[in-house]
Amino acid sequence: MEQTLLMAVDLGTSFIKAGVYDLNSKCVAESSEPVRDYRPSPGIFIQKGDELFDSVIACIKSVTELVGERSAQVEAIAFTGQMAGFMGVSKDWEDITTWSCSLDSRYMPYADRQMTELKDAFYSISGTNFPQMAPKFAWYTNEFPDQAKKIVKYLMISGYVIGRIGGLAIDEAVMDKSYTSWTGLADVQNGRWSSEICSAVGINRENLPQIVDCNTICGKLSPEYARLTGLKSGIPLVAGAGDKIAGCLGSATVDDGDMVLEASSYGEISCCVPDFRPDIAERRFDILPSAIPGKFFATHFAAGSGITLDWFVNNFARCENQDVGEAFDKLEEKIVNLRPGCNGLTAIGLLGGSSMPSDGDLRGMWMGFDWSHGPEHFYRALVESYTYDFSLAIDRIKALYPEYDTPIVKMIGGGAKSPCWLQMSADIEGKDYVTANRNDVSMWGACILAGNAVGLFKDMRETAKKNIQIEKVYKPNPAMKEIYLKHRNLYRQLLTELRPFYRKIAQVQGD
């Protein structure tokens, strides 16, 4: 038992990663493989299924070689990765549509139309402000009708990989529950496809995969791919969970009221909740099924928040030949000494628009700067804007789930390296913000699901809690809360009052 290993495969947008873990949560070996993408013109971002799958096989083979003889001790494989997209396959698993992730925006006219007609259904039934598969289905069916006729199943990328690597029949195709909200097609409360939404969109539910729990064994590694990867044949293939949900499990965000802030490329605040209570009034969070059956997450993300911070550093703060990490460290040293509000400078950091509530017209903005402001002021203003955005969502989560208000928030991801951001968040919320001892929460979360599926981890909650430790605690300064709240309220006001001006900018640009 002590020698048993588990494997997680992370199906990322830019890279495939594979990690092998022992039962004490130690990563024994890890490997990555780039994924090729095609961007022939603005708004088009596609990845070919065969090429993506070849990267998966190469990555698994690479990590298997690193493990060596111990590869025979791998007892289960689970999957995690990107959570929003669309792929249609034939009865023989041929990729018809290519994998179209959230970066492929050709579907947006159909999304706008569906949001006008089905906005309330998407949110009250599927729990999402930001459906992906529903409008992409309409886009592909209308724009590529001949190709669409060949499609037998519409999948997420994890279901495609599991189907092929396990040699499944097409009617055995699966999608785990963690992905269902952002399809826009599911009745999330009841774990099934919504007849109302599917009918309105025009998709046949027979063309959708089986919805399964995240700890479901969906198949076994086929002899063909066992030979190609160097693993033993017949290893159970476990559904796993999307990277955000797997990360919640791996970070031990598992009890009602537990909250985690992932400060990453798509920054996100998630709170574990016992039931489905959508924010009808303000729509500031989505509701996603947890990896633990019967639980949910009230989740708000700021689209591209980490990407925007990288963009700013690379374009406005990084010196020639300077390491990116060093550039961030220099800014961190400077922003910690700035007062809230950055000497009168405020920002909106939603360069890609707002997802929750949905507003595609919003873009970036700095306001109130003068000759006294330097790069550090502009950078801190961005960080403050994301903190305000998450704070507004936390307020709505507290309003809908008042009995589960937690005094502690874990912060993970790249932003957890910023003491200034942690202290700022603690001051605004009046909560302890803490860092943890692991940054591989999605991969480890997938391994917890794999171990549970094959009977190695009896209790996923306890396994998660046992394998993470708090490293540092940031206590709130009560004197700072009212100062920050004034700026947060201004941020909220700007989001509302500037919308007409953003629309005018888009209109003028369109002309």
C-alpha positions in Angstrom: 0.0 0.0 0.0 2.8 2.4 0.9 4.3 2.0 -2.6 1.0 2.7 -4.4 1.0 5.7 -6.8 -1.7 7.8 -8.5 -1.5 9.9 -11.6 -3.2 13.2 -12.5 -3.3 14.6 -16.0 -3.9 18.3 -16.3 -5.4 19.3 -19.7 -4.3 22.9 -19.9 -4.7 25.4 -22.7 -1.0 25.9 -23.3 0.5 22.8 -21.7 -0.5 19.3 -20.8 0.9 18.3 -17.4 1.1 14.8 -15.8 2.0 14.2 -12.2 2.6 11.0 -10.2 1.8 11.1 -6.5 2.2 8.8 -3.6 -0.5 8.3 -1.0 1.0 11.0 1.3 0.5 13.6 -1.4 4.1 13.8 -2.4 4.7 14.5 -6.1 7.1 11.7 -7.2 7.5 13.0 -10.8 6.0 15.6 -13.1 6.2 16.3 -16.8 4.7 18.8 -19.3 4.1 18.9 -23.0 3.2 21.9 -25.1 -0.1 22.0 -26.9 -0.2 23.5 -30.4 -2.8 26.1 -31.2 -3.9 28.0 -34.4 -4.8 31.7 -34.5 -5.3 32.4 -38.2 -7.1 35.7 -37.5 -8.5 37.7 -34.6 -11.0 35.9 -32.5 -10.1 32.4 -33.7 -8.3 30.1 -31.3 -8.5 26.4 -32.1 -6.6 23.2 -31.1 -6.9 20.0 -33.1 -8.1 17.0 -31.2 -5.5 14.6 -32.6 -2.6 16.9 -31.8 -3.9 17.6 -28.3 -4.3 13.9 -27.7 -0.8 13.2 -29.0 0.5 15.7 -26.4 -1.4 13.9 -23.7 0.1 10.6 -24.7 3.6 12.1 -24.9 3.3 13.7 -21.5 2.1 10.5 -19.8 4.9 8.6 -21.5 7.4 11.2 -20.3 6.3 11.1 -16.7 6.1 7.3 -16.8 9.8 7.2 -17.9 10.7 9.5 -15.0 9.0 7.1 -12.5 10.8 4.1 -14.0 10.0 0.7 -12.5 7.6 2.3 -10.1 5.2 3.0 -13.0 3.8 -0.5 -12.3 2.5 0.9 -9.0 0.2 3.5 -10.6 -3.3 2.3 -9.7 -5.5 5.0 -11.1 -5.4 8.0 -13.4 -7.7 11.1 -13.0 -8.1 14.2 -15.2 -8.4 17.9 -14.6 -7.9 21.0 -16.7 -9.7 23.8 -18.6 -13.4 24.0 -17.8 -15.0 25.9 -20.6 -15.2 25.0 -24.3 -16.8 22.8 -26.9 -15.9 19.8 -29.0 -18.0 17.6 -31.3 -16.9 14.1 -32.3 -18.2 11.4 -34.7 -19.2 7.9 -33.7 -15.5 6.9 -34.1 -14.2 9.7 -31.9 -13.1 11.7 -34.9 -12.7 15.4 -34.0 -15.2 17.3 -36.2 -15.2 20.8 -34.7 -11.7 21.0 -33.2 -11.4 21.9 -29.5 -12.8 25.5 -29.2 -11.9 26.9 -25.7 -13.1 30.2 -24.2 -10.4 32.1 -26.1 -12.2 31.2 -29.4 -14.7 34.0 -29.7 -16.4 33.3 -33.0 -19.5 32.2 -31.1 -20.1 35.6 -29.4 -23.0 36.8 -31.7 -24.8 33.6 -30.8 -24.0 34.0 -27.1 -25.4 37.5 -27.1 -28.6 36.3 -28.8 -29.0 33.4 -26.3 -28.3 35.6 -23.3 -31.1 37.9 -24.5 -33.5 35.0 -24.8 -32.3 32.6 -22.1 -30.4 34.6 -19.6 -32.7 33.7 -16.7 -32.9 30.0 -17.6 -29.1 29.8 -17.9 -28.7 31.2 -14.4 -31.6 29.8 -12.5 -31.2 26.2 -14.0 -27.6 25.9 -15.0 -26.2 28.4 -12.4 -24.1 30.3 -14.9 -23.8 33.9 -16.2 -21.3 32.7 -18.8 -22.5 29.6 -20.8 -20.1 28.2 -23.4 -21.3 25.0 -25.0 -24.9 26.2 -25.6 -23.9 29.2 -27.8 -21.0 27.3 -29.4 -23.4 24.6 -30.5 -25.7 27.2 -32.1 -22.7 28.9 -33.8 -21.3 25.6 -35.2 -24.6 24.2 -36.3 -25.5 27.3 -38.2 -22.1 28.2 -39.6 -20.9 24.7 -40.5 -24.1 22.7 -41.2 -22.5 19.9 -43.2 -19.8 19.2 -40.7 -22.4 19.4 -37.8 -24.3 16.5 -39.3 -21.4 14.2 -38.6 -21.4 14.9 -34.9 -22.6 12.2 -32.5 -21.5 13.7 -29.1 -20.6 17.1 -27.8 -17.9 16.9 -25.2 -15.4 18.6 -22.9 -11.8 17.9 -23.6 -11.5 15.5 -20.6 -14.3 13.4 -22.0 -12.6 13.2 -25.3 -9.3 12.1 -23.8 -10.9 9.5 -21.5 -13.0 8.1 -24.4 -9.9 7.6 -26.6 -7.4 6.5 -24.1 -9.9 4.0 -22.7 -11.2 2.7 -26.0 -14.8 3.5 -25.1 -17.7 3.2 -27.3 -19.2 6.6 -28.2 -22.3 6.0 -26.2 -20.1 5.6 -23.1 -18.8 9.2 -23.4 -18.9 11.1 -20.1 -18.7 14.5 -18.6 -18.1 14.9 -14.9 -20.5 17.2 -12.9 -17.9 20.0 -12.3 -18.1 21.0 -16.0 -21.8 21.1 -16.4 -22.6 24.6 -15.2 -20.5 26.4 -17.8 -22.0 24.4 -20.6 -25.3 26.3 -19.9 -27.2 23.1 -20.8 -27.5 21.3 -17.5 -30.0 21.2 -14.6 -27.2 21.6 -12.1 -29.3 21.0 -9.0 -30.4 17.6 -10.2 -27.3 16.5 -12.1 -28.9 16.0 -15.5 -29.3 17.8 -18.8 -32.0 20.4 -18.8 -34.9 19.5 -21.1 -36.0 23.1 -21.1 -32.7 24.7 -22.1 -31.8 21.9 -24.5 -35.1 22.3 -26.3 -34.7 26.1 -26.4 -31.2 25.8 -27.8 -32.2 23.0 -30.3 -29.7 20.4 -29.1 -30.8 16.7 -28.8 -29.9 15.4 -25.3 -28.9 12.1 -26.9 -25.9 14.0 -28.4 -24.7 14.9 -24.9 -22.5 12.6 -22.8 -23.5 10.9 -19.6 -23.1 13.1 -16.5 -21.1 11.3 -13.8 -19.7 12.2 -10.4 -16.1 13.3 -10.3 -15.0 10.1 -8.5 -16.5 7.8 -11.1 -14.4 5.1 -12.9 -15.2 5.7 -16.5 -13.1 3.1 -18.2 -9.7 1.4 -18.1 -6.5 2.2 -19.9 -6.6 0.3 -23.2 -3.8 -2.1 -24.2 -2.8 0.1 -27.1 -2.2 3.2 -25.0 -0.7 1.2 -22.2 1.9 0.1 -24.6 2.5 3.6 -26.0 2.8 5.2 -22.5 4.6 2.5 -20.7 1.9 1.9 -18.1 0.2 -1.3 -17.3 -3.0 -2.1 -19.2 -6.4 -1.8 -17.3 -5.6 1.1 -15.0 -8.9 2.7 -13.9 -9.6 6.0 -15.6 -11.4 8.4 -13.2 -13.5 11.3 -14.4 -11.7 13.9 -12.2 -12.8 17.5 -12.2 -12.2 20.8 -13.8 -9.1 22.6 -12.6 -11.0 25.1 -10.4 -13.0 22.4 -8.7 -10.1 20.0 -8.4 -8.1 22.9 -6.9 -10.8 23.5 -4.3 -10.5 19.9 -3.2 -6.7 19.9 -3.2 -6.7 23.1 -1.1 -9.1 21.5 1.4 -12.0 23.9 0.6 -14.4 21.1 1.5 -16.7 22.1 4.3 -19.7 24.5 4.1 -18.4 28.1 4.3 -14.8 27.2 3.4 -13.5 29.9 1.0 -10.5 30.0 -1.3 -9.1 32.9 -3.4 -7.1 31.6 -6.4 -5.1 34.5 -7.6 -4.1 33.1 -11.0 -4.6 33.8 -14.7 -8.4 33.8 -14.1 -8.6 34.9 -10.5 -11.5 33.3 -8.6 -13.1 33.3 -5.2 -15.0 30.1 -4.4 -17.1 29.2 -1.3 -18.2 25.7 -0.5 -22.0 25.7 0.0 -24.6 23.0 0.7 -27.2 23.8 -1.9 -28.2 25.9 -5.0 -29.0 29.5 -4.2 -28.4 31.7 -7.3 -27.8 35.4 -6.9 -30.8 36.6 -8.9 -30.5 40.2 -7.7 -26.9 40.9 -8.8 -25.6 37.7 -10.5 -22.2 38.1 -9.0 -21.4 34.4 -8.7 -22.0 31.2 -10.6 -22.9 27.9 -8.8 -20.7 24.9 -9.8 -21.0 21.3 -8.5 -18.3 20.3 -6.1 -16.1 17.3 -6.6 -17.7 15.9 -3.4 -21.2 14.7 -4.4 -24.0 16.9 -3.0 -21.9 20.0 -2.5 -21.6 23.2 -4.6 -19.3 26.2 -5.0 -20.5 29.8 -5.2 -17.8 31.0 -7.5 -16.9 34.4 -9.0 -14.0 34.9 -11.4 -12.4 38.0 -12.8 -11.6 37.0 -16.4 -7.9 37.4 -17.2 -6.9 39.1 -14.0 -3.6 37.4 -13.7 -3.1 37.8 -17.5 -3.7 41.5 -17.1 -1.1 41.8 -14.3 1.5 40.0 -16.5 0.6 42.2 -19.4 1.2 45.3 -17.3 4.5 44.2 -15.9 5.8 43.1 -19.3 4.7 46.2 -21.1 5.1 49.0 -18.6 7.4 47.9 -15.7 9.9 45.3 -16.8 13.3 46.6 -17.8 15.2 45.1 -20.8 16.8 41.8 -19.9 15.1 41.8 -16.5 13.5 38.6 -15.2 9.7 38.8 -14.9 9.8 37.5 -11.3 12.3 40.3 -10.4 10.0 42.9 -12.1 7.1 41.7 -9.9 9.3 41.7 -6.8 10.3 45.3 -7.5 6.7 46.4 -7.8 5.8 44.6 -4.7 8.4 46.5 -2.7 7.0 49.8 -3.9 3.2 49.2 -3.7 3.4 48.0 -0.1 4.2 51.6 1.0 1.3 53.2 -1.0 -1.9 54.1 0.7 -5.3 52.8 -0.4 -6.5 54.6 -3.4 -3.0 55.1 -4.9 -3.0 58.9 -4.3 -6.2 59.4 -6.2 -5.8 56.8 -8.9 -8.5 54.2 -9.4 -8.8 51.4 -12.0 -11.1 48.9 -13.6 -9.0 45.9 -14.5 -11.6 43.9 -16.5 -9.8 44.2 -19.8 -11.8 41.3 -21.2 -15.2 42.4 -19.8 -17.1 41.2 -16.8 -18.3 37.7 -16.6 -20.3 37.9 -13.3 -22.5 39.8 -13.9 -22.1 39.4 -17.7 -21.0 42.6 -19.4 -18.9 42.3 -22.6 -18.7 46.1 -23.1 -16.5 46.7 -20.0 -12.8 47.2 -20.6 -9.8 48.5 -18.7 -9.6 52.0 -17.2 -7.3 54.2 -15.1 -8.8 57.4 -13.7 -7.5 60.2 -11.6 -3.7 60.0 -12.4 -1.4 63.0 -12.6 2.3 63.6 -12.9 2.9 62.2 -9.4 2.0 58.7 -10.4 4.4 56.0 -11.5 4.1 52.4 -12.6 3.7 51.2 -9.1 0.6 53.3 -8.6 -1.0 51.9 -11.8 -0.1 48.4 -10.8 -1.5 48.7 -7.3 -4.7 50.2 -8.7 -5.2 47.1 -10.8 -4.6 44.9 -7.7 -7.1 47.0 -5.7 -9.7 46.7 -8.5 -9.5 42.9 -8.4 -9.7 42.9 -4.6 -12.8 45.1 -4.8 -14.3 42.8 -7.5 -13.9 39.7 -5.3 -15.2 41.7 -2.3 -18.4 42.5 -4.0 -18.9 38.9 -4.8 -18.1 37.8 -1.2 -20.8 40.2 -0.1 -23.4 38.5 -2.3 -22.3 35.1 -1.1 -22.7 36.2 2.5 -26.2 37.6 1.6 -27.3 34.3 0.1 -25.5 32.0 2.5 -25.4 34.0 5.8 -25.1 31.0 8.0 -21.8 30.0 6.4 -19.8 33.2 6.7 -16.2 32.1 7.3 -13.6 34.0 9.3 -10.7 32.6 7.2 -9.9 32.6 3.5 -7.1 30.6 1.9 -5.2 32.4 -0.9 -3.4 30.2 -3.5 -1.9 30.9 -6.9 0.7 33.4 -8.0 -0.9 36.2 -6.1 -0.4 34.4 -2.8 3.3 35.5 -3.1 2.1 39.1 -2.6 2.0 40.1 1.1 0.5 43.4 0.0 -2.4 41.7 -1.8 -3.0 39.3 1.1 -3.1 42.2 3.7 -5.3 44.3 1.5 -7.8 41.4 1.2 -7.7 40.8 4.9 -8.3 44.5 5.7 -11.3 44.8 3.3 -13.0 41.7 4.4 -12.2 41.7 8.1 -11.1 38.1 7.7 -7.8 36.2 8.2 -6.2 35.5 4.8 -3.8 32.6 4.9 -1.3 31.0 2.6 -0.8 27.2 2.4 2.1 24.9 1.8 1.2 23.6 -1.7 0.8 25.1 -5.1 -0.3 21.9 -6.9 -3.8 21.9 -5.6 -5.5 20.9 -8.9 -3.2 18.0 -9.6 -3.4 16.8 -6.0 -7.2 17.2 -6.0 -7.4 15.0 -9.1 -5.3 12.4 -7.3 -7.6 12.5 -4.3 -10.5 11.7 -6.6 -8.5 8.9 -8.2 -7.6 7.4 -4.8 -11.2 7.6 -3.6 -12.5 5.9 -6.8 -10.3 2.8 -6.2 -10.9 2.7 -2.5 -7.5 4.0 -1.3 -9.0 7.2 0.3 -12.2 6.5 2.1 -13.0 10.1 3.0 -12.0 12.8 0.5 -12.6 15.6 3.0 -10.3 14.2 5.6 -7.7 13.3 3.0 -7.6 16.8 1.7 -7.4 18.4 5.2 -4.6 16.0 6.3 -2.4 16.9 3.4 -2.3 20.7 3.5 -0.9 23.1 6.2 -1.3 26.8 6.8 2.0 28.6 6.4 1.3 32.3 7.2 -1.7 34.2 8.5 -2.5 37.8 7.6 -4.7 39.5 10.2 -7.1 42.3 9.3 -6.4 45.8 10.4 -9.9 47.2 11.5 -8.7 50.8 11.0 -8.2 50.2 7.2 -11.6 48.6 6.5 -13.6 51.8 6.2 -10.9 53.4 4.0 -11.0 50.5 1.6 -14.8 50.3 1.6 -15.0 53.9 0.3 -12.8 53.0 -2.6 -14.7 49.7 -3.2 -18.0 51.5 -3.3 -16.6 53.9 -5.8 -15.4 51.0 -7.9 -18.9 49.5 -7.9 -20.4 52.9 -8.9 -17.9 53.2 -11.8 -18.8 49.7 -13.1 -22.4 50.9 -13.4 -22.1 54.5 -14.5 -19.4 54.0 -17.1 -21.2 51.3 -19.1 -22.8 53.8 -21.5 -19.4 55.3 -22.3 -17.8 51.8 -22.9 -20.7 51.1 -25.3 -20.0 54.4 -27.1 -16.3 53.6 -27.4 -17.2 50.2 -29.0 -19.7 51.9 -31.3 -17.2 54.5 -32.4 -14.6 51.9 -32.9 -17.0 49.8 -34.9 -17.8 52.7 -37.2 
